Amino acid sequence: MTGATGNVGAALVRALAEAGEPTRAMSRSGLAEGLPAGVTAVAGDLNRPETVREALDGVRAMFLMPGYTGQRQILTDARAAGVERIVLLSGKSAGTGDTANAVAGYLIDAETAVRESGLPWTFLRPTSFMSNALQLADQIRKGDAVRVPFPDARTADVDPHDIAQVALRALLSDAYAGRALELTGPEALLPADRVRVLGEVLGRDLAAVGLAHEEARAAMEARMPKPYVDAFFGFFVDGTLDESVVLPTVREVTGREPRTFEQWARAHVDAF
């Protein structure tokens, strides 16, 4: 398990533990704090393949995060160690084939490396995460006006818990080998819809204020590199990516409907 402390990774570690599967949870720190009983913590850096190699011994299946420079060597080492299956966390934009887009480009590169590794694989291509709403928490603590970028972008955001449940099944079975699974939540919402739901959950009258594109760009460039900002503007302003279509994949793989944004919000109300 790489990315074991992330939004998807932490949920997947819990799911594997509940399923009784022996699991190695890798993070840069290698700390065991917060891990379920029976899960082994290991330290490793995906940009430094030599730090990952030893943890691959005896591993049957690997959950891999994208976007790290050591990926190709790690995949070579995984094959040599006898790993039988790779489940890669990718993203819906990988399906666009747009290598000029910084976000889609690194996901496409990650998928290409896995395909070329010779290992059986499954790609998970989720839409935007519901947990992205945590970026609004500071604003919500300070007042009822919540400024949001891309106010006209309707997206079927997915709960990381549901991504983890699909990953669990892909790790434990070859039923999804060679497939790119596109994952969505159960409903397509505007940013204002999500703010409204958060207000209902919190018992407050929150109001979304849509940012002009210039304001959104300035705010985003303050916290991420410009090529990534350009990528998101391509997705949600130029319309190169459509995340509004609701797909049945989560239900088909897990046997239950994906969680709604309201369910996610109620489960994370303390964060706001």
Backbone hydrogen bonds, N-H to C=O, Kabsch-Sander energy under -0.5 kcal/mol:
donor,donor_aa,acceptor,acceptor_aa,energy
2,T,63,F,-2.1
4,A,26,M,-2.0
6,G,3,G,-1.7
10,A,6,G,-2.7
11,A,7,N,-0.8
12,L,8,V,-2.4
13,V,9,G,-2.6
14,R,10,A,-1.8
15,A,11,A,-2.0
16,L,12,L,-2.7
17,A,13,V,-2.3
18,E,14,R,-2.6
19,A,15,A,-1.5
20,G,17,A,-1.4
21,E,16,L,-2.5
23,T,38,G,-0.6
25,A,23,T,-0.6
25,A,40,T,-3.1
26,M,1,M,-3.4
26,M,24,R,-0.7
27,S,42,V,-1.8
35,L,32,A,-2.2
39,V,36,P,-1.7
40,T,23,T,-2.7
41,A,39,V,-0.5
42,V,25,A,-2.4
44,G,27,S,-1.9
45,D,48,R,-0.5
48,R,45,D,-2.5
51,T,48,R,-2.3
52,V,49,P,-1.7
53,R,49,P,-1.5
55,A,52,V,-0.7
56,L,52,V,-0.6
56,L,53,R,-1.5
57,D,54,E,-1.3
58,G,81,A,-0.6
59,V,56,L,-2.1
62,M,85,R,-2.3
64,L,62,M,-0.6
64,L,87,V,-2.8
70,G,46,L,-1.1
71,Q,68,Y,-1.4
74,I,70,G,-2.4
75,L,71,Q,-2.5
76,T,72,R,-2.0
77,D,73,Q,-2.6
78,A,74,I,-2.5
79,R,75,L,-2.2
80,A,76,T,-2.0
81,A,77,D,-1.9
82,G,78,A,-0.5
82,G,79,R,-1.1
83,V,78,A,-2.5
84,E,60,R,-2.6
85,R,60,R,-0.9
86,I,120,P,-2.3
87,V,62,M,-2.9
88,L,86,I,-0.6
88,L,122,T,-2.5
89,L,64,L,-2.5
90,S,88,L,-0.9
90,S,124,L,-2.8
92,K,126,P,-2.2
94,A,91,G,-1.8
95,G,92,K,-1.6
96,T,93,S,-1.7
97,G,94,A,-0.9
99,T,97,G,-1.4
101,N,98,D,-1.2
102,A,227,P,-0.5
105,G,101,N,-3.2
106,Y,102,A,-1.5
107,L,103,V,-1.6
108,I,104,A,-2.8
109,D,105,G,-2.2
110,A,106,Y,-1.8
111,E,107,L,-2.5
112,T,108,I,-2.6
113,A,109,D,-2.2
114,V,110,A,-1.9
115,R,111,E,-2.7
116,E,112,T,-2.4
117,S,113,A,-0.6
117,S,114,V,-0.9
118,G,115,R,-0.9
119,L,114,V,-0.6
122,T,86,I,-1.9
123,F,179,R,-2.3
124,L,88,L,-2.7
125,R,123,F,-0.6
125,R,181,L,-3.4
127,T,183,L,-1.7
130,M,158,V,-2.4
132,N,129,F,-1.5
133,A,130,M,-2.1
134,L,131,S,-1.8
135,Q,132,N,-1.9
136,L,133,A,-2.0
137,A,134,L,-1.5
140,I,136,L,-2.3
141,R,137,A,-2.2
142,K,138,D,-1.2
143,G,139,Q,-1.4
146,V,144,D,-0.6
146,V,207,A,-3.0
147,R,145,A,-0.6
148,V,209,V,-2.3
153,A,150,F,-2.0
154,R,152,D,-0.8
155,T,153,A,-0.6
155,T,189,L,-2.5
156,A,243,E,-3.5
157,D,155,T,-1.2
158,V,128,S,-2.3
162,D,159,D,-1.3
163,I,159,D,-1.5
164,A,160,P,-2.4
165,Q,161,H,-1.8
166,V,162,D,-1.9
167,A,163,I,-2.7
168,L,164,A,-2.5
169,R,165,Q,-1.4
170,A,166,V,-2.0
171,L,167,A,-2.4
172,L,168,L,-1.6
173,S,169,R,-0.8
177,A,174,D,-1.4
178,G,121,W,-3.9
179,R,121,W,-0.6
179,R,176,Y,-1.6
181,L,123,F,-3.1
181,L,179,R,-0.7
182,E,180,A,-0.7
183,L,125,R,-1.5
183,L,181,L,-0.5
185,G,156,A,-2.1
189,L,155,T,-2.5
189,L,187,E,-0.6
193,D,190,L,-0.6
194,R,190,L,-1.7
195,V,191,P,-2.2
196,R,192,A,-2.3
197,V,193,D,-2.3
198,L,194,R,-2.4
199,G,195,V,-2.2
200,E,196,R,-2.3
201,V,197,V,-2.5
202,L,198,L,-2.3
203,G,199,G,-1.1
204,R,199,G,-3.0
206,L,204,R,-1.2
207,A,144,D,-2.9
209,V,146,V,-3.0
210,G,208,A,-0.5
211,L,148,V,-3.0
216,A,212,A,-2.7
217,R,213,H,-2.6
218,A,214,E,-2.1
219,A,215,E,-2.3
220,M,216,A,-2.5
221,E,217,R,-2.7
222,A,218,A,-0.9
223,R,220,M,-1.7
224,M,220,M,-1.2
228,Y,225,P,-1.1
229,V,225,P,-1.6
230,D,226,K,-3.0
231,A,227,P,-1.6
232,F,228,Y,-2.1
233,F,229,V,-2.2
234,G,230,D,-2.2
235,F,231,A,-2.2
236,F,232,F,-2.8
237,V,233,F,-2.0
238,D,233,F,-2.2
240,T,234,G,-2.5
241,L,235,F,-1.1
243,E,241,L,-0.7
252,E,248,P,-2.5
253,V,249,T,-2.5
254,T,250,V,-2.8
255,G,251,R,-2.3
264,W,260,T,-2.2
265,A,261,F,-2.9
266,R,262,E,-2.5
267,A,263,Q,-1.8
268,H,264,W,-1.1
268,H,265,A,-0.5
269,V,266,R,-0.7
271,A,268,H,-1.8
272,F,269,V,-1.7
